[in-house]
Amino acid sequence: MSDIADFANDLVQERIDQALAARKIAPVRHSFLYCDGCNVPIPSERRLAVQGCTHCVACQRIEEARDARHAR
């Protein structure tokens, strides 16, 4: 006999499966050619590795540090 924990677990697993399926069919996001922060060209290796990137590595580090500081 299943209980509420089993039902909740099944529901969570179903949502995870749906999210993964949606992610697989989502369109590929293209990266910017130039950094949003400093307007320097983003290397093609980074654009391929991090699809949808909008910042160069240096500006991304600054953004992440700023986000971490505001999260406190």
PDB file with SEQRES, HELIX, SHEET and CRYST1 records, atoms N, CA, C and O in Angstrom:
SEQRES   1 A   72  MET SER ASP ILE ALA ASP PHE ALA ASN ASP LEU VAL GLN          
SEQRES   2 A   72  GLU ARG ILE ASP GLN ALA LEU ALA ALA ARG LYS ILE ALA          
SEQRES   3 A   72  PRO VAL ARG HIS SER PHE LEU TYR CYS ASP GLY CYS ASN          
SEQRES   4 A   72  VAL PRO ILE PRO SER GLU ARG ARG LEU ALA VAL GLN GLY          
SEQRES   5 A   72  CYS THR HIS CYS VAL ALA CYS GLN ARG ILE GLU GLU ALA          
SEQRES   6 A   72  ARG ASP ALA ARG HIS ALA ARG                                  
HELIX    1 AA1 ILE A    4  ILE A   25  1                                  22    
HELIX    2 AA2 SER A   44  ALA A   49  1                                   6    
HELIX    3 AA3 VAL A   57  ALA A   71  1                                  15    
CRYST1    1.000    1.000    1.000  90.00  90.00  90.00 P 1           1          
ATOM      1  N   MET A   1       0.847  -1.174   0.000  1.00  0.00           N  
ATOM      2  CA  MET A   1       0.000   0.000   0.000  1.00  0.00           C  
ATOM      3  C   MET A   1       0.895   1.240   0.000  1.00  0.00           C  
ATOM      4  O   MET A   1       1.813   1.367   0.810  1.00  0.00           O  
ATOM      5  N   SER A   2       0.604   2.134  -0.917  1.00  0.00           N  
ATOM      6  CA  SER A   2       1.433   3.337  -1.009  1.00  0.00           C  
ATOM      7  C   SER A   2       0.937   4.401  -0.032  1.00  0.00           C  
ATOM      8  O   SER A   2      -0.247   4.486   0.291  1.00  0.00           O  
ATOM      9  N   ASP A   3       1.872   5.187   0.410  1.00  0.00           N  
ATOM     10  CA  ASP A   3       1.507   6.267   1.324  1.00  0.00           C  
ATOM     11  C   ASP A   3       1.786   7.612   0.663  1.00  0.00           C  
ATOM     12  O   ASP A   3       2.163   7.671  -0.507  1.00  0.00           O  
ATOM     13  N   ILE A   4       1.602   8.670   1.405  1.00  0.00           N  
ATOM     14  CA  ILE A   4       1.751  10.013   0.856  1.00  0.00           C  
ATOM     15  C   ILE A   4       3.182  10.307   0.421  1.00  0.00           C  
ATOM     16  O   ILE A   4       3.393  11.069  -0.523  1.00  0.00           O  
ATOM     17  N   ALA A   5       4.163   9.718   1.091  1.00  0.00           N  
ATOM     18  CA  ALA A   5       5.566   9.919   0.716  1.00  0.00           C  
ATOM     19  C   ALA A   5       5.842   9.307  -0.655  1.00  0.00           C  
ATOM     20  O   ALA A   5       6.552   9.901  -1.467  1.00  0.00           O  
ATOM     21  N   ASP A   6       5.287   8.123  -0.917  1.00  0.00           N  
ATOM     22  CA  ASP A   6       5.447   7.498  -2.232  1.00  0.00           C  
ATOM     23  C   ASP A   6       4.793   8.348  -3.311  1.00  0.00           C  
ATOM     24  O   ASP A   6       5.354   8.522  -4.393  1.00  0.00           O  
ATOM     25  N   PHE A   7       3.623   8.871  -3.025  1.00  0.00           N  
ATOM     26  CA  PHE A   7       2.920   9.722  -3.974  1.00  0.00           C  
ATOM     27  C   PHE A   7       3.735  10.977  -4.265  1.00  0.00           C  
ATOM     28  O   PHE A   7       3.873  11.370  -5.423  1.00  0.00           O  
ATOM     29  N   ALA A   8       4.271  11.601  -3.238  1.00  0.00           N  
ATOM     30  CA  ALA A   8       5.074  12.804  -3.410  1.00  0.00           C  
ATOM     31  C   ALA A   8       6.336  12.501  -4.212  1.00  0.00           C  
ATOM     32  O   ALA A   8       6.726  13.284  -5.078  1.00  0.00           O  
ATOM     33  N   ASN A   9       6.960  11.390  -3.931  1.00  0.00           N  
ATOM     34  CA  ASN A   9       8.158  10.996  -4.659  1.00  0.00           C  
ATOM     35  C   ASN A   9       7.847  10.772  -6.136  1.00  0.00           C  
ATOM     36  O   ASN A   9       8.610  11.203  -7.001  1.00  0.00           O  
ATOM     37  N   ASP A  10       6.751  10.114  -6.426  1.00  0.00           N  
ATOM     38  CA  ASP A  10       6.350   9.886  -7.814  1.00  0.00           C  
ATOM     39  C   ASP A  10       6.068  11.209  -8.527  1.00  0.00           C  
ATOM     40  O   ASP A  10       6.431  11.383  -9.691  1.00  0.00           O  
ATOM     41  N   LEU A  11       5.429  12.125  -7.835  1.00  0.00           N  
ATOM     42  CA  LEU A  11       5.113  13.427  -8.417  1.00  0.00           C  
ATOM     43  C   LEU A  11       6.387  14.212  -8.723  1.00  0.00           C  
ATOM     44  O   LEU A  11       6.505  14.814  -9.790  1.00  0.00           O  
ATOM     45  N   VAL A  12       7.323  14.208  -7.805  1.00  0.00           N  
ATOM     46  CA  VAL A  12       8.594  14.905  -8.019  1.00  0.00           C  
ATOM     47  C   VAL A  12       9.349  14.285  -9.188  1.00  0.00           C  
ATOM     48  O   VAL A  12       9.894  15.005 -10.024  1.00  0.00           O  
ATOM     49  N   GLN A  13       9.386  12.976  -9.253  1.00  0.00           N  
ATOM     50  CA  GLN A  13      10.080  12.305 -10.350  1.00  0.00           C  
ATOM     51  C   GLN A  13       9.433  12.638 -11.685  1.00  0.00           C  
ATOM     52  O   GLN A  13      10.131  12.827 -12.681  1.00  0.00           O  
ATOM     53  N   GLU A  14       8.128  12.711 -11.714  1.00  0.00           N  
ATOM     54  CA  GLU A  14       7.416  13.068 -12.943  1.00  0.00           C  
ATOM     55  C   GLU A  14       7.785  14.488 -13.392  1.00  0.00           C  
ATOM     56  O   GLU A  14       8.001  14.729 -14.580  1.00  0.00           O  
ATOM     57  N   ARG A  15       7.857  15.414 -12.448  1.00  0.00           N  
ATOM     58  CA  ARG A  15       8.224  16.799 -12.782  1.00  0.00           C  
ATOM     59  C   ARG A  15       9.671  16.879 -13.275  1.00  0.00           C  
ATOM     60  O   ARG A  15       9.973  17.632 -14.201  1.00  0.00           O  
ATOM     61  N   ILE A  16      10.549  16.115 -12.666  1.00  0.00           N  
ATOM     62  CA  ILE A  16      11.945  16.094 -13.114  1.00  0.00           C  
ATOM     63  C   ILE A  16      12.026  15.557 -14.537  1.00  0.00           C  
ATOM     64  O   ILE A  16      12.727  16.122 -15.378  1.00  0.00           O  
ATOM     65  N   ASP A  17      11.317  14.477 -14.806  1.00  0.00           N  
ATOM     66  CA  ASP A  17      11.315  13.895 -16.143  1.00  0.00           C  
ATOM     67  C   ASP A  17      10.772  14.884 -17.175  1.00  0.00           C  
ATOM     68  O   ASP A  17      11.298  14.973 -18.284  1.00  0.00           O  
ATOM     69  N   GLN A  18       9.727  15.624 -16.818  1.00  0.00           N  
ATOM     70  CA  GLN A  18       9.158  16.624 -17.728  1.00  0.00           C  
ATOM     71  C   GLN A  18      10.151  17.749 -17.996  1.00  0.00           C  
ATOM     72  O   GLN A  18      10.303  18.197 -19.133  1.00  0.00           O  
ATOM     73  N   ALA A  19      10.823  18.199 -16.946  1.00  0.00           N  
ATOM     74  CA  ALA A  19      11.791  19.282 -17.104  1.00  0.00           C  
ATOM     75  C   ALA A  19      12.963  18.849 -17.988  1.00  0.00           C  
ATOM     76  O   ALA A  19      13.425  19.618 -18.831  1.00  0.00           O  
ATOM     77  N   LEU A  20      13.437  17.627 -17.796  1.00  0.00           N  
ATOM     78  CA  LEU A  20      14.540  17.130 -18.620  1.00  0.00           C  
ATOM     79  C   LEU A  20      14.112  16.971 -20.070  1.00  0.00           C  
ATOM     80  O   LEU A  20      14.880  17.282 -20.980  1.00  0.00           O  
ATOM     81  N   ALA A  21      12.892  16.490 -20.294  1.00  0.00           N  
ATOM     82  CA  ALA A  21      12.397  16.342 -21.656  1.00  0.00           C  
ATOM     83  C   ALA A  21      12.252  17.699 -22.333  1.00  0.00           C  
ATOM     84  O   ALA A  21      12.584  17.845 -23.510  1.00  0.00           O  
ATOM     85  N   ALA A  22      11.761  18.685 -21.606  1.00  0.00           N  
ATOM     86  CA  ALA A  22      11.614  20.032 -22.167  1.00  0.00           C  
ATOM     87  C   ALA A  22      12.971  20.636 -22.484  1.00  0.00           C  
ATOM     88  O   ALA A  22      13.123  21.360 -23.468  1.00  0.00           O  
ATOM     89  N   ARG A  23      13.930  20.345 -21.667  1.00  0.00           N  
ATOM     90  CA  ARG A  23      15.275  20.886 -21.885  1.00  0.00           C  
ATOM     91  C   ARG A  23      15.903  20.304 -23.141  1.00  0.00           C  
ATOM     92  O   ARG A  23      16.638  20.992 -23.849  1.00  0.00           O  
ATOM     93  N   LYS A  24      15.614  19.040 -23.417  1.00  0.00           N  
ATOM     94  CA  LYS A  24      16.181  18.387 -24.599  1.00  0.00           C  
ATOM     95  C   LYS A  24      15.632  18.988 -25.887  1.00  0.00           C  
ATOM     96  O   LYS A  24      16.345  19.053 -26.888  1.00  0.00           O  
ATOM     97  N   ILE A  25      14.377  19.428 -25.877  1.00  0.00           N  
ATOM     98  CA  ILE A  25      13.784  19.963 -27.096  1.00  0.00           C  
ATOM     99  C   ILE A  25      13.866  21.484 -27.179  1.00  0.00           C  
ATOM    100  O   ILE A  25      13.424  22.079 -28.162  1.00  0.00           O  
ATOM    101  N   ALA A  26      14.431  22.111 -26.151  1.00  0.00           N  
ATOM    102  CA  ALA A  26      14.555  23.572 -26.147  1.00  0.00           C  
ATOM    103  C   ALA A  26      15.538  24.000 -27.232  1.00  0.00           C  
ATOM    104  O   ALA A  26      16.526  23.312 -27.490  1.00  0.00           O  
ATOM    105  N   PRO A  27      15.266  25.132 -27.861  1.00  0.00           N  
ATOM    106  CA  PRO A  27      16.185  25.590 -28.905  1.00  0.00           C  
ATOM    107  C   PRO A  27      17.546  25.952 -28.321  1.00  0.00           C  
ATOM    108  O   PRO A  27      17.653  26.363 -27.165  1.00  0.00           O  
ATOM    109  N   VAL A  28      18.569  25.795 -29.128  1.00  0.00           N  
ATOM    110  CA  VAL A  28      19.928  26.129 -28.709  1.00  0.00           C  
ATOM    111  C   VAL A  28      20.051  27.648 -28.650  1.00  0.00           C  
ATOM    112  O   VAL A  28      19.687  28.352 -29.593  1.00  0.00           O  
ATOM    113  N   ARG A  29      20.565  28.136 -27.536  1.00  0.00           N  
ATOM    114  CA  ARG A  29      20.765  29.574 -27.391  1.00  0.00           C  
ATOM    115  C   ARG A  29      22.119  29.948 -27.960  1.00  0.00           C  
ATOM    116  O   ARG A  29      23.121  29.285 -27.691  1.00  0.00           O  
ATOM    117  N   HIS A  30      22.144  30.996 -28.737  1.00  0.00           N  
ATOM    118  CA  HIS A  30      23.400  31.447 -29.323  1.00  0.00           C  
ATOM    119  C   HIS A  30      24.055  32.484 -28.427  1.00  0.00           C  
ATOM    120  O   HIS A  30      23.382  33.321 -27.825  1.00  0.00           O  
ATOM    121  N   SER A  31      25.344  32.418 -28.350  1.00  0.00           N  
ATOM    122  CA  SER A  31      26.118  33.342 -27.531  1.00  0.00           C  
ATOM    123  C   SER A  31      26.333  34.656 -28.279  1.00  0.00           C  
ATOM    124  O   SER A  31      26.255  34.720 -29.506  1.00  0.00           O  
ATOM    125  N   PHE A  32      26.603  35.682 -27.510  1.00  0.00           N  
ATOM    126  CA  PHE A  32      26.961  36.969 -28.095  1.00  0.00           C  
ATOM    127  C   PHE A  32      28.382  36.897 -28.642  1.00  0.00           C  
ATOM    128  O   PHE A  32      29.205  36.126 -28.148  1.00  0.00           O  
ATOM    129  N   LEU A  33      28.662  37.685 -29.641  1.00  0.00           N  
ATOM    130  CA  LEU A  33      30.020  37.765 -30.173  1.00  0.00           C  
ATOM    131  C   LEU A  33      30.885  38.688 -29.326  1.00  0.00           C  
ATOM    132  O   LEU A  33      32.096  38.497 -29.217  1.00  0.00           O  
ATOM    133  N   TYR A  34      30.250  39.692 -28.727  1.00  0.00           N  
ATOM    134  CA  TYR A  34      30.973  40.662 -27.912  1.00  0.00           C  
ATOM    135  C   TYR A  34      30.406  40.676 -26.498  1.00  0.00           C  
ATOM    136  O   TYR A  34      29.205  40.503 -26.288  1.00  0.00           O  
ATOM    137  N   CYS A  35      31.290  40.883 -25.545  1.00  0.00           N  
ATOM    138  CA  CYS A  35      30.922  40.901 -24.131  1.00  0.00           C  
ATOM    139  C   CYS A  35      29.954  42.044 -23.849  1.00  0.00           C  
ATOM    140  O   CYS A  35      30.140  43.164 -24.326  1.00  0.00           O  
ATOM    141  N   ASP A  36      28.938  41.753 -23.081  1.00  0.00           N  
ATOM    142  CA  ASP A  36      27.957  42.755 -22.671  1.00  0.00           C  
ATOM    143  C   ASP A  36      28.561  43.767 -21.710  1.00  0.00           C  
ATOM    144  O   ASP A  36      28.085  44.899 -21.625  1.00  0.00           O  
ATOM    145  N   GLY A  37      29.592  43.378 -20.995  1.00  0.00           N  
ATOM    146  CA  GLY A  37      30.183  44.249 -19.993  1.00  0.00           C  
ATOM    147  C   GLY A  37      31.262  45.164 -20.519  1.00  0.00           C  
ATOM    148  O   GLY A  37      31.281  46.354 -20.205  1.00  0.00           O  
ATOM    149  N   CYS A  38      32.170  44.614 -21.324  1.00  0.00           N  
ATOM    150  CA  CYS A  38      33.324  45.406 -21.750  1.00  0.00           C  
ATOM    151  C   CYS A  38      33.441  45.537 -23.269  1.00  0.00           C  
ATOM    152  O   CYS A  38      34.348  46.209 -23.760  1.00  0.00           O  
ATOM    153  N   ASN A  39      32.551  44.916 -24.005  1.00  0.00           N  
ATOM    154  CA  ASN A  39      32.500  44.994 -25.467  1.00  0.00           C  
ATOM    155  C   ASN A  39      33.723  44.393 -26.158  1.00  0.00           C  
ATOM    156  O   ASN A  39      34.021  44.738 -27.302  1.00  0.00           O  
ATOM    157  N   VAL A  40      34.428  43.502 -25.475  1.00  0.00           N  
ATOM    158  CA  VAL A  40      35.566  42.781 -26.051  1.00  0.00           C  
ATOM    159  C   VAL A  40      35.015  41.512 -26.706  1.00  0.00           C  
ATOM    160  O   VAL A  40      34.069  40.920 -26.186  1.00  0.00           O  
ATOM    161  N   PRO A  41      35.586  41.081 -27.837  1.00  0.00           N  
ATOM    162  CA  PRO A  41      35.100  39.841 -28.460  1.00  0.00           C  
ATOM    163  C   PRO A  41      35.218  38.641 -27.500  1.00  0.00           C  
ATOM    164  O   PRO A  41      36.243  38.459 -26.843  1.00  0.00           O  
ATOM    165  N   ILE A  42      34.170  37.842 -27.435  1.00  0.00           N  
ATOM    166  CA  ILE A  42      34.183  36.627 -26.618  1.00  0.00           C  
ATOM    167  C   ILE A  42      34.824  35.524 -27.453  1.00  0.00           C  
ATOM    168  O   ILE A  42      34.392  35.286 -28.581  1.00  0.00           O  
ATOM    169  N   PRO A  43      35.844  34.845 -26.928  1.00  0.00           N  
ATOM    170  CA  PRO A  43      36.500  33.781 -27.703  1.00  0.00           C  
ATOM    171  C   PRO A  43      35.506  32.704 -28.143  1.00  0.00           C  
ATOM    172  O   PRO A  43      34.581  32.353 -27.410  1.00  0.00           O  
ATOM    173  N   SER A  44      35.719  32.195 -29.347  1.00  0.00           N  
ATOM    174  CA  SER A  44      34.794  31.191 -29.891  1.00  0.00           C  
ATOM    175  C   SER A  44      34.735  29.943 -29.023  1.00  0.00           C  
ATOM    176  O   SER A  44      33.689  29.299 -28.938  1.00  0.00           O  
ATOM    177  N   GLU A  45      35.847  29.592 -28.376  1.00  0.00           N  
ATOM    178  CA  GLU A  45      35.851  28.415 -27.502  1.00  0.00           C  
ATOM    179  C   GLU A  45      34.858  28.592 -26.354  1.00  0.00           C  
ATOM    180  O   GLU A  45      34.136  27.663 -25.993  1.00  0.00           O  
ATOM    181  N   ARG A  46      34.833  29.793 -25.793  1.00  0.00           N  
ATOM    182  CA  ARG A  46      33.894  30.071 -24.695  1.00  0.00           C  
ATOM    183  C   ARG A  46      32.466  30.061 -25.208  1.00  0.00           C  
ATOM    184  O   ARG A  46      31.579  29.510 -24.556  1.00  0.00           O  
ATOM    185  N   ARG A  47      32.231  30.663 -26.368  1.00  0.00           N  
ATOM    186  CA  ARG A  47      30.875  30.705 -26.916  1.00  0.00           C  
ATOM    187  C   ARG A  47      30.345  29.312 -27.204  1.00  0.00           C  
ATOM    188  O   ARG A  47      29.149  29.058 -27.055  1.00  0.00           O  
ATOM    189  N   LEU A  48      31.228  28.405 -27.616  1.00  0.00           N  
ATOM    190  CA  LEU A  48      30.803  27.027 -27.873  1.00  0.00           C  
ATOM    191  C   LEU A  48      30.605  26.248 -26.578  1.00  0.00           C  
ATOM    192  O   LEU A  48      29.686  25.436 -26.468  1.00  0.00           O  
ATOM    193  N   ALA A  49      31.469  26.498 -25.602  1.00  0.00           N  
ATOM    194  CA  ALA A  49      31.409  25.758 -24.338  1.00  0.00           C  
ATOM    195  C   ALA A  49      30.236  26.202 -23.473  1.00  0.00           C  
ATOM    196  O   ALA A  49      29.612  25.380 -22.801  1.00  0.00           O  
ATOM    197  N   VAL A  50      29.934  27.494 -23.487  1.00  0.00           N  
ATOM    198  CA  VAL A  50      28.873  28.044 -22.640  1.00  0.00           C  
ATOM    199  C   VAL A  50      27.842  28.699 -23.555  1.00  0.00           C  
ATOM    200  O   VAL A  50      27.876  29.909 -23.781  1.00  0.00           O  
ATOM    201  N   GLN A  51      26.936  27.895 -24.074  1.00  0.00           N  
ATOM    202  CA  GLN A  51      25.945  28.427 -25.000  1.00  0.00           C  
ATOM    203  C   GLN A  51      25.076  29.464 -24.304  1.00  0.00           C  
ATOM    204  O   GLN A  51      24.609  29.251 -23.185  1.00  0.00           O  
ATOM    205  N   GLY A  52      24.869  30.573 -24.970  1.00  0.00           N  
ATOM    206  CA  GLY A  52      24.067  31.642 -24.411  1.00  0.00           C  
ATOM    207  C   GLY A  52      24.854  32.618 -23.568  1.00  0.00           C  
ATOM    208  O   GLY A  52      24.264  33.484 -22.922  1.00  0.00           O  
ATOM    209  N   CYS A  53      26.189  32.501 -23.556  1.00  0.00           N  
ATOM    210  CA  CYS A  53      26.982  33.410 -22.716  1.00  0.00           C  
ATOM    211  C   CYS A  53      26.901  34.827 -23.277  1.00  0.00           C  
ATOM    212  O   CYS A  53      26.814  35.035 -24.487  1.00  0.00           O  
ATOM    213  N   THR A  54      26.932  35.783 -22.371  1.00  0.00           N  
ATOM    214  CA  THR A  54      26.840  37.184 -22.747  1.00  0.00           C  
ATOM    215  C   THR A  54      28.041  37.980 -22.258  1.00  0.00           C  
ATOM    216  O   THR A  54      28.173  39.163 -22.572  1.00  0.00           O  
ATOM    217  N   HIS A  55      28.920  37.337 -21.489  1.00  0.00           N  
ATOM    218  CA  HIS A  55      30.081  38.027 -20.913  1.00  0.00           C  
ATOM    219  C   HIS A  55      31.362  37.236 -21.173  1.00  0.00           C  
ATOM    220  O   HIS A  55      31.339  36.012 -21.299  1.00  0.00           O  
ATOM    221  N   CYS A  56      32.475  37.958 -21.249  1.00  0.00           N  
ATOM    222  CA  CYS A  56      33.779  37.305 -21.293  1.00  0.00           C  
ATOM    223  C   CYS A  56      34.052  36.707 -19.908  1.00  0.00           C  
ATOM    224  O   CYS A  56      33.287  36.940 -18.972  1.00  0.00           O  
ATOM    225  N   VAL A  57      35.110  35.958 -19.781  1.00  0.00           N  
ATOM    226  CA  VAL A  57      35.412  35.293 -18.512  1.00  0.00           C  
ATOM    227  C   VAL A  57      35.611  36.306 -17.389  1.00  0.00           C  
ATOM    228  O   VAL A  57      35.095  36.120 -16.286  1.00  0.00           O  
ATOM    229  N   ALA A  58      36.354  37.375 -17.661  1.00  0.00           N  
ATOM    230  CA  ALA A  58      36.629  38.367 -16.620  1.00  0.00           C  
ATOM    231  C   ALA A  58      35.346  39.034 -16.139  1.00  0.00           C  
ATOM    232  O   ALA A  58      35.133  39.167 -14.934  1.00  0.00           O  
ATOM    233  N   CYS A  59      34.492  39.454 -17.064  1.00  0.00           N  
ATOM    234  CA  CYS A  59      33.231  40.107 -16.674  1.00  0.00           C  
ATOM    235  C   CYS A  59      32.277  39.120 -16.005  1.00  0.00           C  
ATOM    236  O   CYS A  59      31.507  39.501 -15.123  1.00  0.00           O  
ATOM    237  N   GLN A  60      32.327  37.853 -16.422  1.00  0.00           N  
ATOM    238  CA  GLN A  60      31.476  36.842 -15.781  1.00  0.00           C  
ATOM    239  C   GLN A  60      31.873  36.661 -14.328  1.00  0.00           C  
ATOM    240  O   GLN A  60      31.009  36.519 -13.463  1.00  0.00           O  
ATOM    241  N   ARG A  61      33.168  36.662 -14.050  1.00  0.00           N  
ATOM    242  CA  ARG A  61      33.639  36.553 -12.661  1.00  0.00           C  
ATOM    243  C   ARG A  61      33.139  37.732 -11.824  1.00  0.00           C  
ATOM    244  O   ARG A  61      32.728  37.561 -10.677  1.00  0.00           O  
ATOM    245  N   ILE A  62      33.180  38.922 -12.411  1.00  0.00           N  
ATOM    246  CA  ILE A  62      32.691  40.107 -11.705  1.00  0.00           C  
ATOM    247  C   ILE A  62      31.201  39.973 -11.421  1.00  0.00           C  
ATOM    248  O   ILE A  62      30.752  40.275 -10.316  1.00  0.00           O  
ATOM    249  N   GLU A  63      30.431  39.521 -12.409  1.00  0.00           N  
ATOM    250  CA  GLU A  63      28.985  39.343 -12.238  1.00  0.00           C  
ATOM    251  C   GLU A  63      28.687  38.322 -11.141  1.00  0.00           C  
ATOM    252  O   GLU A  63      27.809  38.538 -10.305  1.00  0.00           O  
ATOM    253  N   GLU A  64      29.422  37.210 -11.150  1.00  0.00           N  
ATOM    254  CA  GLU A  64      29.196  36.172 -10.142  1.00  0.00           C  
ATOM    255  C   GLU A  64      29.563  36.669  -8.751  1.00  0.00           C  
ATOM    256  O   GLU A  64      28.871  36.361  -7.780  1.00  0.00           O  
ATOM    257  N   ALA A  65      30.639  37.433  -8.645  1.00  0.00           N  
ATOM    258  CA  ALA A  65      31.024  37.988  -7.343  1.00  0.00           C  
ATOM    259  C   ALA A  65      29.967  38.975  -6.858  1.00  0.00           C  
ATOM    260  O   ALA A  65      29.631  38.998  -5.674  1.00  0.00           O  
ATOM    261  N   ARG A  66      29.448  39.784  -7.766  1.00  0.00           N  
ATOM    262  CA  ARG A  66      28.409  40.745  -7.411  1.00  0.00           C  
ATOM    263  C   ARG A  66      27.139  40.019  -6.961  1.00  0.00           C  
ATOM    264  O   ARG A  66      26.514  40.403  -5.973  1.00  0.00           O  
ATOM    265  N   ASP A  67      26.762  38.961  -7.699  1.00  0.00           N  
ATOM    266  CA  ASP A  67      25.576  38.185  -7.334  1.00  0.00           C  
ATOM    267  C   ASP A  67      25.752  37.517  -5.974  1.00  0.00           C  
ATOM    268  O   ASP A  67      24.819  37.474  -5.172  1.00  0.00           O  
ATOM    269  N   ALA A  68      26.957  36.994  -5.717  1.00  0.00           N  
ATOM    270  CA  ALA A  68      27.221  36.326  -4.428  1.00  0.00           C  
ATOM    271  C   ALA A  68      27.150  37.330  -3.283  1.00  0.00           C  
ATOM    272  O   ALA A  68      26.652  37.011  -2.204  1.00  0.00           O  
ATOM    273  N   ARG A  69      27.639  38.517  -3.514  1.00  0.00           N  
ATOM    274  CA  ARG A  69      27.624  39.549  -2.485  1.00  0.00           C  
ATOM    275  C   ARG A  69      26.184  39.968  -2.156  1.00  0.00           C  
ATOM    276  O   ARG A  69      25.853  40.208  -0.995  1.00  0.00           O  
ATOM    277  N   HIS A  70      25.338  40.052  -3.178  1.00  0.00           N  
ATOM    278  CA  HIS A  70      23.949  40.460  -2.962  1.00  0.00           C  
ATOM    279  C   HIS A  70      23.094  39.333  -2.398  1.00  0.00           C  
ATOM    280  O   HIS A  70      22.015  39.584  -1.861  1.00  0.00           O  
ATOM    281  N   ALA A  71      23.560  38.108  -2.513  1.00  0.00           N  
ATOM    282  CA  ALA A  71      22.795  36.970  -2.011  1.00  0.00           C  
ATOM    283  C   ALA A  71      22.871  36.831  -0.492  1.00  0.00           C  
ATOM    284  O   ALA A  71      22.062  36.124   0.109  1.00  0.00           O  
ATOM    285  N   ARG A  72      23.824  37.491   0.118  1.00  0.00           N  
ATOM    286  CA  ARG A  72      24.003  37.369   1.562  1.00  0.00           C  
ATOM    287  C   ARG A  72      22.909  38.027   2.315  1.00  0.00           C  
ATOM    288  O   ARG A  72      22.911  38.014   3.545  1.00  0.00           O  
TER     289      ARG A  72                                                      
END                                                                             
